[in-house]
């Protein structure tokens, strides 16, 4: 399995609190992605990174920010969590963006109450 | 948008039968990828087919690509219960983004 780890795996938080999810890779891949998946939906891209300190928005970026200060870590922050952000979050890595296969983490189940 | 749209949304078959699912897209692509997701887990890459390829095989999987129709199909032959999963396509126009559709949910009954 590709070396990609998401933490935490499960989290319950209160509305209005900030939350940070971490994606850590040991593959030295350039591209990293954050997705959310909700029942009945596919994966929707939140933000992605194409290098250290290089990030861009995805389809559903409102309410989320990201940072990548090191190749191996990609952080997703919910500035002020809302119930609509209750979801399963997946991180993915890829050596050459959409030109090569992506490897996914096991997911983080986030519940905002 | 380079998002693909999978069809059908859901498919139910018996073990041993073949399963075919389709992906349509709207923009020109460089390649198209197929992924599988078992319940609650991360996606697993199945096949990448480039725009200059028409067909690709991997074990019991066969993927075709018709760029003139902007469509791809994934065929799983001799399905097994373990093939029960959701399947997603990701057409790529060569940009950094990797965008998925809503997927096809396949149920294979013993």
Interface residues (C-beta under 8 A of the other chain):
Chain A: X31 X33 X35 X40 X41 X42 X43 X44 X45 X48 X50 X56 X58 X59 X88 X90 X92 X94 X97 X98 X99 X100 X101 X102 X103 X104 X105 X106 X107
Chain B: X30 X31 X33 X35 X40 X41 X42 X43 X44 X45 X48 X88 X90 X92 X93 X94 X95 X96 X97 X98 X99 X100 X101 X102 X103
